[in-house]
Amino acid sequence: MGGEAMRRLMEDVIQEENQKAVDKSTLTFIKNLMKNSGWDSEKAMNAIGISPADQIRYAALL
């Protein structure tokens, strides 16, 4: 595998790991907001400005 291909692969891996960390943090925030406010997931996600497309993705992970 050439240097450029390896660099691209590593960038993809790092980006994926970063997204997983953001998702985990966001899910924790949503769950805490739901628990502390009594809101459902949709209201909690709207309150923190999560896009409709991401709401669908996060709802599937809750």
mmCIF file of the N, C-alpha and C atoms, coordinates in Angstrom:
data_MODEL
# 
_entry.id   MODEL 
# 
loop_
_atom_site.group_PDB 
_atom_site.id 
_atom_site.type_symbol 
_atom_site.label_atom_id 
_atom_site.label_alt_id 
_atom_site.label_comp_id 
_atom_site.label_asym_id 
_atom_site.label_entity_id 
_atom_site.label_seq_id 
_atom_site.pdbx_PDB_ins_code 
_atom_site.Cartn_x 
_atom_site.Cartn_y 
_atom_site.Cartn_z 
_atom_site.occupancy 
_atom_site.B_iso_or_equiv 
_atom_site.pdbx_formal_charge 
_atom_site.auth_seq_id 
_atom_site.auth_comp_id 
_atom_site.auth_asym_id 
_atom_site.auth_atom_id 
_atom_site.pdbx_PDB_model_num 
ATOM 1   N N  . MET A 1 1  ? 0.858   -1.174 0.000  1.00 0.00 ? 1  MET A N  1 
ATOM 2   C CA . MET A 1 1  ? 0.000   0.000  0.000  1.00 0.00 ? 1  MET A CA 1 
ATOM 3   C C  . MET A 1 1  ? 0.899   1.230  0.000  1.00 0.00 ? 1  MET A C  1 
ATOM 4   N N  . GLY A 1 2  ? 0.639   2.154  -0.926 1.00 0.00 ? 2  GLY A N  1 
ATOM 5   C CA . GLY A 1 2  ? 1.451   3.359  -1.029 1.00 0.00 ? 2  GLY A CA 1 
ATOM 6   C C  . GLY A 1 2  ? 1.198   4.324  0.109  1.00 0.00 ? 2  GLY A C  1 
ATOM 7   N N  . GLY A 1 3  ? 2.090   5.274  0.257  1.00 0.00 ? 3  GLY A N  1 
ATOM 8   C CA . GLY A 1 3  ? 1.993   6.252  1.335  1.00 0.00 ? 3  GLY A CA 1 
ATOM 9   C C  . GLY A 1 3  ? 0.711   7.064  1.286  1.00 0.00 ? 3  GLY A C  1 
ATOM 10  N N  . GLU A 1 4  ? 0.319   7.482  0.101  1.00 0.00 ? 4  GLU A N  1 
ATOM 11  C CA . GLU A 1 4  ? -0.898  8.287  -0.056 1.00 0.00 ? 4  GLU A CA 1 
ATOM 12  C C  . GLU A 1 4  ? -2.137  7.476  0.323  1.00 0.00 ? 4  GLU A C  1 
ATOM 13  N N  . ALA A 1 5  ? -2.195  6.227  -0.114 1.00 0.00 ? 5  ALA A N  1 
ATOM 14  C CA . ALA A 1 5  ? -3.326  5.362  0.211  1.00 0.00 ? 5  ALA A CA 1 
ATOM 15  C C  . ALA A 1 5  ? -3.401  5.117  1.717  1.00 0.00 ? 5  ALA A C  1 
ATOM 16  N N  . MET A 1 6  ? -2.250  4.915  2.341  1.00 0.00 ? 6  MET A N  1 
ATOM 17  C CA . MET A 1 6  ? -2.214  4.687  3.782  1.00 0.00 ? 6  MET A CA 1 
ATOM 18  C C  . MET A 1 6  ? -2.675  5.937  4.528  1.00 0.00 ? 6  MET A C  1 
ATOM 19  N N  . ARG A 1 7  ? -2.255  7.101  4.051  1.00 0.00 ? 7  ARG A N  1 
ATOM 20  C CA . ARG A 1 7  ? -2.655  8.358  4.685  1.00 0.00 ? 7  ARG A CA 1 
ATOM 21  C C  . ARG A 1 7  ? -4.174  8.538  4.604  1.00 0.00 ? 7  ARG A C  1 
ATOM 22  N N  . ARG A 1 8  ? -4.743  8.250  3.451  1.00 0.00 ? 8  ARG A N  1 
ATOM 23  C CA . ARG A 1 8  ? -6.200  8.370  3.278  1.00 0.00 ? 8  ARG A CA 1 
ATOM 24  C C  . ARG A 1 8  ? -6.937  7.396  4.179  1.00 0.00 ? 8  ARG A C  1 
ATOM 25  N N  . LEU A 1 9  ? -6.435  6.184  4.266  1.00 0.00 ? 9  LEU A N  1 
ATOM 26  C CA . LEU A 1 9  ? -7.052  5.190  5.137  1.00 0.00 ? 9  LEU A CA 1 
ATOM 27  C C  . LEU A 1 9  ? -7.013  5.651  6.588  1.00 0.00 ? 9  LEU A C  1 
ATOM 28  N N  . MET A 1 10 ? -5.882  6.161  7.019  1.00 0.00 ? 10 MET A N  1 
ATOM 29  C CA . MET A 1 10 ? -5.756  6.639  8.402  1.00 0.00 ? 10 MET A CA 1 
ATOM 30  C C  . MET A 1 10 ? -6.673  7.831  8.657  1.00 0.00 ? 10 MET A C  1 
ATOM 31  N N  . GLU A 1 11 ? -6.800  8.722  7.683  1.00 0.00 ? 11 GLU A N  1 
ATOM 32  C CA . GLU A 1 11 ? -7.710  9.860  7.821  1.00 0.00 ? 11 GLU A CA 1 
ATOM 33  C C  . GLU A 1 11 ? -9.143  9.374  7.999  1.00 0.00 ? 11 GLU A C  1 
ATOM 34  N N  . ASP A 1 12 ? -9.532  8.372  7.218  1.00 0.00 ? 12 ASP A N  1 
ATOM 35  C CA . ASP A 1 12 ? -10.874 7.810  7.321  1.00 0.00 ? 12 ASP A CA 1 
ATOM 36  C C  . ASP A 1 12 ? -11.101 7.187  8.699  1.00 0.00 ? 12 ASP A C  1 
ATOM 37  N N  . VAL A 1 13 ? -10.119 6.448  9.177  1.00 0.00 ? 13 VAL A N  1 
ATOM 38  C CA . VAL A 1 13 ? -10.225 5.806  10.489 1.00 0.00 ? 13 VAL A CA 1 
ATOM 39  C C  . VAL A 1 13 ? -10.340 6.862  11.587 1.00 0.00 ? 13 VAL A C  1 
ATOM 40  N N  . ILE A 1 14 ? -9.517  7.889  11.513 1.00 0.00 ? 14 ILE A N  1 
ATOM 41  C CA . ILE A 1 14 ? -9.552  8.950  12.520 1.00 0.00 ? 14 ILE A CA 1 
ATOM 42  C C  . ILE A 1 14 ? -10.889 9.684  12.476 1.00 0.00 ? 14 ILE A C  1 
ATOM 43  N N  . GLN A 1 15 ? -11.375 9.979  11.291 1.00 0.00 ? 15 GLN A N  1 
ATOM 44  C CA . GLN A 1 15 ? -12.655 10.669 11.150 1.00 0.00 ? 15 GLN A CA 1 
ATOM 45  C C  . GLN A 1 15 ? -13.786 9.810  11.733 1.00 0.00 ? 15 GLN A C  1 
ATOM 46  N N  . GLU A 1 16 ? -13.765 8.529  11.469 1.00 0.00 ? 16 GLU A N  1 
ATOM 47  C CA . GLU A 1 16 ? -14.788 7.626  11.990 1.00 0.00 ? 16 GLU A CA 1 
ATOM 48  C C  . GLU A 1 16 ? -14.739 7.568  13.515 1.00 0.00 ? 16 GLU A C  1 
ATOM 49  N N  . GLU A 1 17 ? -13.550 7.494  14.078 1.00 0.00 ? 17 GLU A N  1 
ATOM 50  C CA . GLU A 1 17 ? -13.414 7.461  15.535 1.00 0.00 ? 17 GLU A CA 1 
ATOM 51  C C  . GLU A 1 17 ? -13.874 8.779  16.158 1.00 0.00 ? 17 GLU A C  1 
ATOM 52  N N  . ASN A 1 18 ? -13.559 9.888  15.513 1.00 0.00 ? 18 ASN A N  1 
ATOM 53  C CA . ASN A 1 18 ? -14.021 11.187 16.007 1.00 0.00 ? 18 ASN A CA 1 
ATOM 54  C C  . ASN A 1 18 ? -15.543 11.266 15.992 1.00 0.00 ? 18 ASN A C  1 
ATOM 55  N N  . GLN A 1 19 ? -16.160 10.765 14.926 1.00 0.00 ? 19 GLN A N  1 
ATOM 56  C CA . GLN A 1 19 ? -17.620 10.791 14.833 1.00 0.00 ? 19 GLN A CA 1 
ATOM 57  C C  . GLN A 1 19 ? -18.245 9.916  15.910 1.00 0.00 ? 19 GLN A C  1 
ATOM 58  N N  . LYS A 1 20 ? -17.647 8.774  16.187 1.00 0.00 ? 20 LYS A N  1 
ATOM 59  C CA . LYS A 1 20 ? -18.154 7.900  17.253 1.00 0.00 ? 20 LYS A CA 1 
ATOM 60  C C  . LYS A 1 20 ? -18.100 8.606  18.598 1.00 0.00 ? 20 LYS A C  1 
ATOM 61  N N  . ALA A 1 21 ? -17.033 9.344  18.853 1.00 0.00 ? 21 ALA A N  1 
ATOM 62  C CA . ALA A 1 21 ? -16.895 10.069 20.119 1.00 0.00 ? 21 ALA A CA 1 
ATOM 63  C C  . ALA A 1 21 ? -17.942 11.177 20.216 1.00 0.00 ? 21 ALA A C  1 
ATOM 64  N N  . VAL A 1 22 ? -18.174 11.887 19.125 1.00 0.00 ? 22 VAL A N  1 
ATOM 65  C CA . VAL A 1 22 ? -19.198 12.939 19.108 1.00 0.00 ? 22 VAL A CA 1 
ATOM 66  C C  . VAL A 1 22 ? -20.569 12.318 19.333 1.00 0.00 ? 22 VAL A C  1 
ATOM 67  N N  . ASP A 1 23 ? -20.851 11.211 18.653 1.00 0.00 ? 23 ASP A N  1 
ATOM 68  C CA . ASP A 1 23 ? -22.142 10.539 18.818 1.00 0.00 ? 23 ASP A CA 1 
ATOM 69  C C  . ASP A 1 23 ? -22.358 10.093 20.258 1.00 0.00 ? 23 ASP A C  1 
ATOM 70  N N  . LYS A 1 24 ? -21.345 9.513  20.865 1.00 0.00 ? 24 LYS A N  1 
ATOM 71  C CA . LYS A 1 24 ? -21.466 9.040  22.241 1.00 0.00 ? 24 LYS A CA 1 
ATOM 72  C C  . LYS A 1 24 ? -21.750 10.205 23.183 1.00 0.00 ? 24 LYS A C  1 
ATOM 73  N N  . SER A 1 25 ? -21.031 11.288 23.009 1.00 0.00 ? 25 SER A N  1 
ATOM 74  C CA . SER A 1 25 ? -21.222 12.473 23.842 1.00 0.00 ? 25 SER A CA 1 
ATOM 75  C C  . SER A 1 25 ? -22.610 13.068 23.634 1.00 0.00 ? 25 SER A C  1 
ATOM 76  N N  . THR A 1 26 ? -23.037 13.152 22.387 1.00 0.00 ? 26 THR A N  1 
ATOM 77  C CA . THR A 1 26 ? -24.356 13.715 22.079 1.00 0.00 ? 26 THR A CA 1 
ATOM 78  C C  . THR A 1 26 ? -25.461 12.839 22.652 1.00 0.00 ? 26 THR A C  1 
ATOM 79  N N  . LEU A 1 27 ? -25.332 11.536 22.520 1.00 0.00 ? 27 LEU A N  1 
ATOM 80  C CA . LEU A 1 27 ? -26.341 10.627 23.073 1.00 0.00 ? 27 LEU A CA 1 
ATOM 81  C C  . LEU A 1 27 ? -26.425 10.752 24.590 1.00 0.00 ? 27 LEU A C  1 
ATOM 82  N N  . THR A 1 28 ? -25.306 10.883 25.236 1.00 0.00 ? 28 THR A N  1 
ATOM 83  C CA . THR A 1 28 ? -25.294 11.068 26.692 1.00 0.00 ? 28 THR A CA 1 
ATOM 84  C C  . THR A 1 28 ? -26.008 12.365 27.053 1.00 0.00 ? 28 THR A C  1 
ATOM 85  N N  . PHE A 1 29 ? -25.734 13.429 26.304 1.00 0.00 ? 29 PHE A N  1 
ATOM 86  C CA . PHE A 1 29 ? -26.370 14.713 26.548 1.00 0.00 ? 29 PHE A CA 1 
ATOM 87  C C  . PHE A 1 29 ? -27.879 14.611 26.358 1.00 0.00 ? 29 PHE A C  1 
ATOM 88  N N  . ILE A 1 30 ? -28.322 13.967 25.283 1.00 0.00 ? 30 ILE A N  1 
ATOM 89  C CA . ILE A 1 30 ? -29.757 13.792 25.018 1.00 0.00 ? 30 ILE A CA 1 
ATOM 90  C C  . ILE A 1 30 ? -30.410 13.014 26.153 1.00 0.00 ? 30 ILE A C  1 
ATOM 91  N N  . LYS A 1 31 ? -29.797 11.916 26.547 1.00 0.00 ? 31 LYS A N  1 
ATOM 92  C CA . LYS A 1 31 ? -30.359 11.081 27.622 1.00 0.00 ? 31 LYS A CA 1 
ATOM 93  C C  . LYS A 1 31 ? -30.461 11.853 28.928 1.00 0.00 ? 31 LYS A C  1 
ATOM 94  N N  . ASN A 1 32 ? -29.430 12.623 29.249 1.00 0.00 ? 32 ASN A N  1 
ATOM 95  C CA . ASN A 1 32 ? -29.462 13.412 30.481 1.00 0.00 ? 32 ASN A CA 1 
ATOM 96  C C  . ASN A 1 32 ? -30.534 14.487 30.414 1.00 0.00 ? 32 ASN A C  1 
ATOM 97  N N  . LEU A 1 33 ? -30.674 15.130 29.272 1.00 0.00 ? 33 LEU A N  1 
ATOM 98  C CA . LEU A 1 33 ? -31.700 16.143 29.104 1.00 0.00 ? 33 LEU A CA 1 
ATOM 99  C C  . LEU A 1 33 ? -33.090 15.535 29.240 1.00 0.00 ? 33 LEU A C  1 
ATOM 100 N N  . MET A 1 34 ? -33.285 14.367 28.656 1.00 0.00 ? 34 MET A N  1 
ATOM 101 C CA . MET A 1 34 ? -34.571 13.679 28.778 1.00 0.00 ? 34 MET A CA 1 
ATOM 102 C C  . MET A 1 34 ? -34.861 13.332 30.237 1.00 0.00 ? 34 MET A C  1 
ATOM 103 N N  . LYS A 1 35 ? -33.867 12.807 30.915 1.00 0.00 ? 35 LYS A N  1 
ATOM 104 C CA . LYS A 1 35 ? -34.033 12.386 32.305 1.00 0.00 ? 35 LYS A CA 1 
ATOM 105 C C  . LYS A 1 35 ? -34.334 13.581 33.206 1.00 0.00 ? 35 LYS A C  1 
ATOM 106 N N  . ASN A 1 36 ? -33.589 14.659 33.031 1.00 0.00 ? 36 ASN A N  1 
ATOM 107 C CA . ASN A 1 36 ? -33.711 15.802 33.928 1.00 0.00 ? 36 ASN A CA 1 
ATOM 108 C C  . ASN A 1 36 ? -34.882 16.715 33.608 1.00 0.00 ? 36 ASN A C  1 
ATOM 109 N N  . SER A 1 37 ? -35.353 16.694 32.370 1.00 0.00 ? 37 SER A N  1 
ATOM 110 C CA . SER A 1 37 ? -36.448 17.592 31.985 1.00 0.00 ? 37 SER A CA 1 
ATOM 111 C C  . SER A 1 37 ? -37.787 16.872 31.860 1.00 0.00 ? 37 SER A C  1 
ATOM 112 N N  . GLY A 1 38 ? -37.732 15.555 31.704 1.00 0.00 ? 38 GLY A N  1 
ATOM 113 C CA . GLY A 1 38 ? -38.949 14.794 31.473 1.00 0.00 ? 38 GLY A CA 1 
ATOM 114 C C  . GLY A 1 38 ? -39.414 14.863 30.025 1.00 0.00 ? 38 GLY A C  1 
ATOM 115 N N  . TRP A 1 39 ? -38.576 15.427 29.146 1.00 0.00 ? 39 TRP A N  1 
ATOM 116 C CA . TRP A 1 39 ? -38.938 15.543 27.738 1.00 0.00 ? 39 TRP A CA 1 
ATOM 117 C C  . TRP A 1 39 ? -38.727 14.221 27.022 1.00 0.00 ? 39 TRP A C  1 
ATOM 118 N N  . ASP A 1 40 ? -39.452 14.064 25.906 1.00 0.00 ? 40 ASP A N  1 
ATOM 119 C CA . ASP A 1 40 ? -39.172 12.919 25.043 1.00 0.00 ? 40 ASP A CA 1 
ATOM 120 C C  . ASP A 1 40 ? -37.938 13.239 24.198 1.00 0.00 ? 40 ASP A C  1 
ATOM 121 N N  . SER A 1 41 ? -37.465 12.246 23.462 1.00 0.00 ? 41 SER A N  1 
ATOM 122 C CA . SER A 1 41 ? -36.228 12.436 22.704 1.00 0.00 ? 41 SER A CA 1 
ATOM 123 C C  . SER A 1 41 ? -36.349 13.522 21.638 1.00 0.00 ? 41 SER A C  1 
ATOM 124 N N  . GLU A 1 42 ? -37.495 13.606 20.989 1.00 0.00 ? 42 GLU A N  1 
ATOM 125 C CA . GLU A 1 42 ? -37.671 14.611 19.938 1.00 0.00 ? 42 GLU A CA 1 
ATOM 126 C C  . GLU A 1 42 ? -37.571 16.024 20.508 1.00 0.00 ? 42 GLU A C  1 
ATOM 127 N N  . LYS A 1 43 ? -38.238 16.265 21.606 1.00 0.00 ? 43 LYS A N  1 
ATOM 128 C CA . LYS A 1 43 ? -38.195 17.593 22.212 1.00 0.00 ? 43 LYS A CA 1 
ATOM 129 C C  . LYS A 1 43 ? -36.781 17.928 22.693 1.00 0.00 ? 43 LYS A C  1 
ATOM 130 N N  . ALA A 1 44 ? -36.100 16.961 23.274 1.00 0.00 ? 44 ALA A N  1 
ATOM 131 C CA . ALA A 1 44 ? -34.736 17.178 23.751 1.00 0.00 ? 44 ALA A CA 1 
ATOM 132 C C  . ALA A 1 44 ? -33.803 17.500 22.581 1.00 0.00 ? 44 ALA A C  1 
ATOM 133 N N  . MET A 1 45 ? -33.930 16.761 21.489 1.00 0.00 ? 45 MET A N  1 
ATOM 134 C CA . MET A 1 45 ? -33.065 16.996 20.338 1.00 0.00 ? 45 MET A CA 1 
ATOM 135 C C  . MET A 1 45 ? -33.381 18.326 19.665 1.00 0.00 ? 45 MET A C  1 
ATOM 136 N N  . ASN A 1 46 ? -34.658 18.702 19.614 1.00 0.00 ? 46 ASN A N  1 
ATOM 137 C CA . ASN A 1 46 ? -35.018 20.011 19.065 1.00 0.00 ? 46 ASN A CA 1 
ATOM 138 C C  . ASN A 1 46 ? -34.442 21.127 19.919 1.00 0.00 ? 46 ASN A C  1 
ATOM 139 N N  . ALA A 1 47 ? -34.467 20.944 21.238 1.00 0.00 ? 47 ALA A N  1 
ATOM 140 C CA . ALA A 1 47 ? -33.982 21.970 22.155 1.00 0.00 ? 47 ALA A CA 1 
ATOM 141 C C  . ALA A 1 47 ? -32.496 22.252 21.963 1.00 0.00 ? 47 ALA A C  1 
ATOM 142 N N  . ILE A 1 48 ? -31.741 21.241 21.569 1.00 0.00 ? 48 ILE A N  1 
ATOM 143 C CA . ILE A 1 48 ? -30.297 21.452 21.401 1.00 0.00 ? 48 ILE A CA 1 
ATOM 144 C C  . ILE A 1 48 ? -29.906 21.609 19.937 1.00 0.00 ? 48 ILE A C  1 
ATOM 145 N N  . GLY A 1 49 ? -30.907 21.698 19.063 1.00 0.00 ? 49 GLY A N  1 
ATOM 146 C CA . GLY A 1 49 ? -30.647 22.047 17.675 1.00 0.00 ? 49 GLY A CA 1 
ATOM 147 C C  . GLY A 1 49 ? -30.123 20.948 16.789 1.00 0.00 ? 49 GLY A C  1 
ATOM 148 N N  . ILE A 1 50 ? -30.495 19.728 17.068 1.00 0.00 ? 50 ILE A N  1 
ATOM 149 C CA . ILE A 1 50 ? -30.060 18.614 16.214 1.00 0.00 ? 50 ILE A CA 1 
ATOM 150 C C  . ILE A 1 50 ? -30.939 18.575 14.970 1.00 0.00 ? 50 ILE A C  1 
ATOM 151 N N  . SER A 1 51 ? -30.314 18.440 13.822 1.00 0.00 ? 51 SER A N  1 
ATOM 152 C CA . SER A 1 51 ? -31.043 18.441 12.551 1.00 0.00 ? 51 SER A CA 1 
ATOM 153 C C  . SER A 1 51 ? -31.993 17.245 12.473 1.00 0.00 ? 51 SER A C  1 
ATOM 154 N N  . PRO A 1 52 ? -33.071 17.384 11.682 1.00 0.00 ? 52 PRO A N  1 
ATOM 155 C CA . PRO A 1 52 ? -34.006 16.260 11.537 1.00 0.00 ? 52 PRO A CA 1 
ATOM 156 C C  . PRO A 1 52 ? -33.338 14.959 11.078 1.00 0.00 ? 52 PRO A C  1 
ATOM 157 N N  . ALA A 1 53 ? -32.395 15.048 10.160 1.00 0.00 ? 53 ALA A N  1 
ATOM 158 C CA . ALA A 1 53 ? -31.718 13.839 9.681  1.00 0.00 ? 53 ALA A CA 1 
ATOM 159 C C  . ALA A 1 53 ? -30.923 13.187 10.809 1.00 0.00 ? 53 ALA A C  1 
ATOM 160 N N  . ASP A 1 54 ? -30.231 14.002 11.597 1.00 0.00 ? 54 ASP A N  1 
ATOM 161 C CA . ASP A 1 54 ? -29.465 13.444 12.715 1.00 0.00 ? 54 ASP A CA 1 
ATOM 162 C C  . ASP A 1 54 ? -30.391 12.943 13.818 1.00 0.00 ? 54 ASP A C  1 
ATOM 163 N N  . GLN A 1 55 ? -31.561 13.567 13.975 1.00 0.00 ? 55 GLN A N  1 
ATOM 164 C CA . GLN A 1 55 ? -32.520 13.086 14.972 1.00 0.00 ? 55 GLN A CA 1 
ATOM 165 C C  . GLN A 1 55 ? -32.925 11.645 14.683 1.00 0.00 ? 55 GLN A C  1 
ATOM 166 N N  . ILE A 1 56 ? -33.122 11.340 13.423 1.00 0.00 ? 56 ILE A N  1 
ATOM 167 C CA . ILE A 1 56 ? -33.506 9.972  13.046 1.00 0.00 ? 56 ILE A CA 1 
ATOM 168 C C  . ILE A 1 56 ? -32.378 9.008  13.429 1.00 0.00 ? 56 ILE A C  1 
ATOM 169 N N  . ARG A 1 57 ? -31.147 9.416  13.122 1.00 0.00 ? 57 ARG A N  1 
ATOM 170 C CA . ARG A 1 57 ? -29.995 8.555  13.413 1.00 0.00 ? 57 ARG A CA 1 
ATOM 171 C C  . ARG A 1 57 ? -29.833 8.367  14.923 1.00 0.00 ? 57 ARG A C  1 
ATOM 172 N N  . TYR A 1 58 ? -29.921 9.471  15.681 1.00 0.00 ? 58 TYR A N  1 
ATOM 173 C CA . TYR A 1 58 ? -29.749 9.366  17.137 1.00 0.00 ? 58 TYR A CA 1 
ATOM 174 C C  . TYR A 1 58 ? -30.913 8.604  17.782 1.00 0.00 ? 58 TYR A C  1 
ATOM 175 N N  . ALA A 1 59 ? -32.135 8.796  17.292 1.00 0.00 ? 59 ALA A N  1 
ATOM 176 C CA . ALA A 1 59 ? -33.283 8.088  17.848 1.00 0.00 ? 59 ALA A CA 1 
ATOM 177 C C  . ALA A 1 59 ? -33.104 6.580  17.725 1.00 0.00 ? 59 ALA A C  1 
ATOM 178 N N  . ALA A 1 60 ? -32.495 6.154  16.632 1.00 0.00 ? 60 ALA A N  1 
ATOM 179 C CA . ALA A 1 60 ? -32.246 4.722  16.433 1.00 0.00 ? 60 ALA A CA 1 
ATOM 180 C C  . ALA A 1 60 ? -31.193 4.198  17.413 1.00 0.00 ? 60 ALA A C  1 
ATOM 181 N N  . LEU A 1 61 ? -30.345 5.079  17.927 1.00 0.00 ? 61 LEU A N  1 
ATOM 182 C CA . LEU A 1 61 ? -29.286 4.665  18.845 1.00 0.00 ? 61 LEU A CA 1 
ATOM 183 C C  . LEU A 1 61 ? -29.700 4.766  20.317 1.00 0.00 ? 61 LEU A C  1 
ATOM 184 N N  . LEU A 1 62 ? -30.810 5.457  20.585 1.00 0.00 ? 62 LEU A N  1 
ATOM 185 C CA . LEU A 1 62 ? -31.237 5.614  21.982 1.00 0.00 ? 62 LEU A CA 1 
ATOM 186 C C  . LEU A 1 62 ? -31.817 4.335  22.552 1.00 0.00 ? 62 LEU A C  1 
# 
